[in-house]
């Protein structure tokens, strides 16, 4: 599966799921139509993550950063052999760049900036979240499922749809979403670097990868 992302640039950004200490500041969300009926599968946090990628004004490999965010918790429900529901909570403090992992000073600088008030305010909003509100089958392209859900970042919740590959194999469920651009400013991430440093794109690309194991 393509190595993916969530997006920022030199002082870039992230975002994926946000469930903060504070009550969400928006009410723009879909009603949850899924149920908890069925077998519960618990997120394998060591083998699940969000992959992100961000760009400066022109999308290219030379003007981007990419990395990961780990999950804090999550679970899915399977009914009659099919995904029924799910919710995933990401640990925003785990946000890190992968392309700078061999450049310690640059890595620390970027990670610190992304976690600051300029971007994700991790101290105030330590988690992000995605709750599935509807699961639909799809025969379109390489993805067998459409996931509708509520994505929360920095206390702002918005309906967000992902195409995904979903597989239920005995005691294990795997979900891999198609890489998707998220508009960061819609979630309150509005920082822009000086033009001389390269304007940061407003789109952040992200992909969710989930592995969940049946709870006995």
QUIPEFEN-V651798 format. One record per run of one state. SS is the DSSP state (H for helix, E for strand, L for the rest). FROM is the first residue (numbers start at 1). TO is the last residue. If there is no record, write none. Layout:
ss=(SS:SS)
from=(FROM:FROM)
to=(TO:TO)
This chain:
ss=(L:E:L:E:L:E:L:H:L:E:L:H:E:L:E:H:L:E:L:H:L:E:L:E:L:E:L:E:L:E:H:L:H:L:E:L)
from=(1:8:9:18:19:39:44:45:48:49:57:61:64:80:82:92:95:96:98:104:115:127:138:145:154:156:170:172:178:180:184:188:195:198:200:215)
to=(7:8:17:18:38:43:44:47:48:56:60:63:79:81:91:94:95:97:103:114:126:137:144:153:155:169:171:177:179:183:187:194:197:199:214:216)
